[in-house]
Amino acid sequence: MSEQLAREKNRLQKSPVLLHPGIRAMLAFIEDQLAEVDRQPQSVVQADATMRDRAAVLQSVTGIGAVTTWSLLAYLSEIAAMRKLLIHLQSLLKHHQNALAS
């Protein structure tokens, strides 16, 4: 959408004045959609106390903004699930090795 916004802005500069109202309406629509895309992850984070706390910790780091925080929070649950799977596989491997050693 950001690319489309840039294209419409360029179109506004190069087009006849007669077309400007339609292009401005399209610009307003794209900007509204981009704002909504920004609001959605923020709403999800604010609705969950754990995510809200994690977001606060992440954003306390210099250079970590809202978008990076949302991306990291999205991956944290996947990383936690992968960690549990690895722990389970490690347990199975030890059990298998013990059975072979007996």
N, C-alpha and C positions, 0 to 999 in steps of 0.2 A: 504494500500500500504506500510505503514511503516513496517508492519509485514512481508510482502513479501520481502521487502528489507533486513530485518534482516535474513530471511531464506536463501536468495541468498548469503549473505555474509558468513553465516555459511557453506553453500554448497561449496563456493569457497575455504574455508580453508580445507575442508575434501575431496575434489574431486581430481582426478588425474589431472596433469598439462595439459593433452590433452583436458580436458573440460573447462579449464579456459577462453579461448577466448569467448566462448558462454555465460558463466556465467557473464563475464565482460560486454558483450553486453547487457545482461538482466539487470544488475545493472545500466548501463548507461540509459537504457530506463526507468526504475522505477524512477531513480533520476530526469530525465527530466519531467516525469509525476507529480511527487511531486512538482517540481518547478512550473509547470503550475497551479496546484491546489492552490499554494500560490499566484500566480500572479492574478488569476481571481478575488478574492474579492478585492484585492488592486486596480485593474483597475476600478471596479465598484465604489469604494469609491472615487478614484481620479477624476472620471468623473462627480461627483455630488458635487457642492459647499457646500450644507448643510451637506452632509455626511462627506465631507472632514473636515469641521469645527468641527463637532461633534467628529470625530476621533481624531483630534488634542487635543480637550479638554479631551477626555477619556485617551489618551496616555500621557497626562501631569501628570496623577496620577501614583505614584510609584507602580510598579508591574503590570500595565496594558499594555500589549504588543499588537502586531498586531492581533493575533488570538483572544484574548479576546475582543478587540475592534470590530472586524468583527462580532463576535457572539452577542455582545450587540447591535450593529447597526441593525443587522437582527431582533432582538426582539423588538427594539424601535418602529418600525412601527406597529407591532402587538399590543404592549401595547397601543399606541396612538389610534388605532382603537377600542380596547376594552374599553378604557376610554370614547370615544365618545358614544359607545353603552350603557355604564353604565349611562352616563349623560342623554341620551335619555330615557332609562328605568325609571330613577328616575323622569323625567318630566312626563312621562305617569302615573306613580304611584301617583304622587301628583294630577294630573288631575283626576284620578279615585277616589282618596280619597275625593277630593272636590266635585265631583259629588255625591258620596254616602252621604256626609254630608249635601247636599242641600235638 
